[in-house]
Amino acid sequence: WEESLFARTQRLLFLREVPLFHALAVDDLHQVAAVLESRAVPAGATILKKGDPGDELLIIVEGEVRIEDGMELAKLGPRQFFGELSVIDHEPRAADAVALTDVTLLALRAADLDELMAHRPSIQEEILRELARRLRVASSKVASR
């Protein structure tokens, strides 16, 4: 029982450090922690494939992930998230996500994220900020080619 309590406490502390969730009330954070699914992915594995349906947002606990679409669009690490575009617009995945190292992820299903965003607009705001930041980075990479 103590291990379970310790694991839950660790997950809550980790989530508090993820920009997407830093403004959540403690009760909401508990709800998020309860619905997250943990996954381990080996280095070199494709996590998401362009064109696949997108029904979850993924948060990196440990490791590094490359987002690519013919070129590297982003390199992400702990406390960063990806897969949000398809979750928001219900369109197929726009890029591949590949594990550069062994990766531990937390998956948040689209339905759970939709419910959170309906009650906590700060989550939507954080996703929009991150999307804008990533668009700027990708645009500068394309412009420098």
C-alpha positions, 0 to 999 in steps of 0.5 A: 500500500505504501508503494502505491501511495508513494507512486501516486505522490511521485506522479502528482509532484511530476505533474505539477512540474509539467507546464500543461498542469502547473496551474491546476487545483490539487483536486484536478491534479488528482483527477488527471493522475488517476486517468493517466496510463504509463508506457515504456518505449525502447530507443528507436521505436516509433511512438506515433506514426503520421496519418494514424488516428490521434486519441491521446496526448503524451507526456514525457517522464524520462527520455528524449523524443524526436518529432519529424516529418521529412525533417526534425521538427522538434526534440522533446524531453521530460515534462514536455508533451506531444500528440496534442494536435490530433487530440484537439482537431480529431485529424490524423497524426501530422508527424512521426514521433520517435524515441531517441532514447528509452522513454517513459510516457504518460498517456492522456486520452482525448476524452479526458483532456476534453473534459479537463479543458472544459473545466480548466481553460488554463490547460487550453491556454498552455496548449496554445502557447506550446503550439505557437512556440513549436510553430515558430521553431518549425518555421525558422527551421524551414526558413533556414533550409 
